[in-house]
C-alpha cells in the first residue's frame, strides 16, 4: 500500500505534464485561442496590421509597434520590442526580405506567418543601390528582392488571405463566421481598388514615368506602368548630383511625371517643373498614415494617378 501511495503522485504529475504538452497553444495547429484569451498579433508593417484589425475585429489584439517616423522595412527593434514580438501568438511577416532585422533575431517558427510565401515565385529581383534616408544612422540598400508587394492589390489580397487563415487558426469556431465575413468584405474592397487601378493604368498607357524611390516594382509589373526610379526623398531637395542622376534616366526614359512616396518639398517640385516634370504622390503606405487607413490611402493614390491619364 505504501508503494501504491508513493507511485500515485508520480503518475498524476506525469499525466499532467503530458496533457500540458498537448494543449500548448504555441505548438498546436488547432483553432484554440491563446492561453491568455484573445490572440495577440504583431505585424511587420502597417498593411498587415490593417488587414489583421479589419479581419479579426474584436476577436484579436492586433499591435503594430514600429515608430511612425521610420520605414518599418529598415527599422531596428530594441531588445524590449523584440521581446514583445516574441510573446505574440501570431507574428505577421511580409516576406520578400522585407524585415531586415529578422535575420539577426530568433522568433518562434510556430508563430511566424510569411504572408507572401504563396506568390514567392513572383518576387521581383532588383539591382542594388546603397544610400541613406534622412534621419537614418546607417546606409541601406534596396537591392535584391523588391518588397513592397502589397501595392499590387492582387498580392495584397493574397496577403490578407494569409492573415485571415492565421487568425482562424487561433480563434474559437464561434468567431469564424464574423471573421470570414470581415475578410470577404475586405477582399471585395481590394478587388474594387485593383479594378480601378487597372483601368487608370490602362488610360496612362505607355507614358514614361519616374519613381522618386525604387519601391514601385510591383505596381509597375501588375499594372503595366513604365516606371524607372531614382533615389530621392520627399523631404530632401535634390542637389546637383541628384539632378544629374535624373538627367541620365531621362535621357533613355523621357518622363514628364515623377511619382513620390510622400508629399515632396516645394523646392523639389519647382526644380522638376523647370525641366517640365510634374509631381504626384503614390504612397505605398508601409507605415500608419497620418489620416485615414490603407483603403483610403490607396483610393487617393488612384485619384492622383488620374492626373497622368488626363
Helices and strands as residue ranges (DSSP letters): H 2-22, E 39-43, H 46-56, G 57-59, E 60-63, H 79-86, E 90-93, G 100-104, E 112-114, G 117-122, E 125-126, E 130-131, E 140-141, E 144-145, G 149-151, H 153-168, G 173-175, H 176-204, E 208-211, H 217-223, E 226-229, H 240-252, E 257-260, H 266-273, E 278-281, H 294-309
